[in-house]
Amino acid sequence: IGEYAVAGTVNSTSLKTLTFDPNSMLQTIRAGAFSSNDQLVSVELPDNVTTLGENAFYACASLEEVLLPAALREVQKSTFNRCVKLRNLQMQEGLEVIGDQNGLITCFVVKLRQLGGLQLSATADLGSM
């Protein structure tokens, strides 16, 4: 999915749930692809996605749940930063690269401490990342 393809509310007023065909060949979601989409609530990425670009879901204010695929190897910086309602992030074993402090983990740990309701589901050893 190209850079800023569905970014902002103008292009995404009805996109609430993002799912893909099980046979999807999608491998990369590029920078800002869904950034500032204030309607998006749930995302389930296809099994072939290996990279989430910088700011891919930045400031998706209504995003609550994300299921990351087992093939995912890289989450670039600020991917989920400012996703203030995100409560359930399901990660699989295999994630190798996490961008800067706002890319994934630090952002959620801070929210977990502040909000007390964020659930991180992971089979990977997060302590070693």
Legacy VTK file of the C-alpha trace (Angstrom):
# vtk DataFile Version 3.0
C-alpha trace
ASCII
DATASET POLYDATA
POINTS 129 float
0.000 0.000 0.000
1.560 3.263 -1.115
2.646 6.227 0.960
-0.288 8.202 2.397
-2.697 6.136 0.240
-5.649 6.316 2.644
-4.358 9.024 4.978
-6.615 11.582 6.574
-10.337 11.755 7.049
-11.136 13.039 3.557
-10.236 9.697 1.941
-11.321 7.436 4.787
-14.662 8.537 6.183
-16.170 5.036 6.024
-13.104 2.850 6.653
-13.653 1.413 10.138
-12.285 -2.122 9.848
-9.262 -3.050 7.771
-8.981 -6.716 6.794
-7.470 -8.413 3.767
-8.160 -11.476 1.662
-6.370 -14.499 3.180
-4.528 -14.937 -0.149
-3.295 -11.338 -0.249
0.277 -10.914 -1.500
0.725 -7.551 0.242
4.172 -7.295 1.860
4.672 -3.638 2.758
2.502 -0.872 4.114
4.438 2.277 3.312
4.924 5.517 5.231
1.753 7.229 6.407
-0.535 4.891 4.456
-3.381 5.173 6.992
-2.149 8.107 9.100
-4.727 10.437 10.667
-7.628 8.177 9.731
-9.986 9.020 12.582
-12.581 6.370 11.627
-10.357 3.255 11.635
-11.101 1.034 14.663
-9.660 -2.391 13.872
-6.796 -3.701 11.701
-5.929 -7.291 10.816
-2.923 -7.419 8.515
-2.436 -10.283 6.047
0.125 -12.987 6.754
2.608 -11.782 4.112
3.205 -8.270 5.503
6.854 -7.948 6.562
7.212 -4.171 6.988
5.111 -1.347 8.438
6.424 1.995 7.237
7.102 5.098 9.282
3.862 6.710 10.505
1.778 3.974 8.811
-1.032 4.293 11.388
0.100 7.536 13.049
-2.680 9.451 14.821
-5.485 7.011 14.015
-7.504 8.412 16.889
-10.168 5.664 16.977
-7.871 2.666 16.448
-8.479 0.138 19.242
-7.171 -3.206 18.012
-4.349 -4.394 15.734
-3.394 -7.952 14.818
0.160 -8.080 13.463
1.100 -11.051 11.253
3.785 -13.641 12.018
5.768 -12.567 8.935
6.171 -9.005 10.242
9.871 -8.265 10.737
10.039 -4.475 10.905
7.955 -1.707 12.447
9.436 1.664 11.531
9.334 4.752 13.732
6.094 6.356 14.893
3.955 3.609 13.355
1.329 3.700 16.126
2.235 6.969 17.831
-0.818 9.043 18.868
-3.209 6.095 18.550
-4.789 7.135 21.826
-7.509 4.457 21.979
-5.301 1.487 21.096
-5.937 -1.176 23.748
-5.096 -4.469 22.069
-1.937 -5.032 20.041
-1.355 -8.663 19.132
2.228 -9.371 18.069
3.636 -12.642 16.833
7.086 -14.159 17.180
9.489 -12.929 14.515
9.456 -9.150 14.951
13.103 -8.110 14.545
13.248 -4.325 14.130
11.314 -1.664 16.005
11.827 1.971 15.043
12.517 4.803 17.471
10.886 5.120 20.874
7.504 6.004 19.333
7.538 3.113 16.869
5.897 0.544 19.058
6.936 -0.653 22.495
7.877 2.495 24.426
4.765 4.281 23.230
2.562 1.481 24.577
4.401 1.042 27.856
3.866 4.727 28.585
0.167 4.405 27.722
-0.138 1.279 29.836
1.180 3.161 32.849
-1.040 6.167 32.176
-4.261 4.431 31.195
-4.013 1.060 32.891
-5.959 -0.673 30.135
-3.634 -1.514 27.271
-3.152 -5.182 26.473
0.008 -6.343 24.715
-0.237 -9.890 23.411
3.043 -11.329 22.231
4.800 -14.595 21.741
8.144 -12.837 21.252
10.442 -11.987 24.151
9.813 -8.236 24.383
12.529 -7.815 27.006
15.204 -8.461 24.409
13.980 -5.827 21.951
LINES 1 130
129 0 1 2 3 4 5 6 7 8 9 10 11 12 13 14 15 16 17 18 19 20 21 22 23 24 25 26 27 28 29 30 31 32 33 34 35 36 37 38 39 40 41 42 43 44 45 46 47 48 49 50 51 52 53 54 55 56 57 58 59 60 61 62 63 64 65 66 67 68 69 70 71 72 73 74 75 76 77 78 79 80 81 82 83 84 85 86 87 88 89 90 91 92 93 94 95 96 97 98 99 100 101 102 103 104 105 106 107 108 109 110 111 112 113 114 115 116 117 118 119 120 121 122 123 124 125 126 127 128
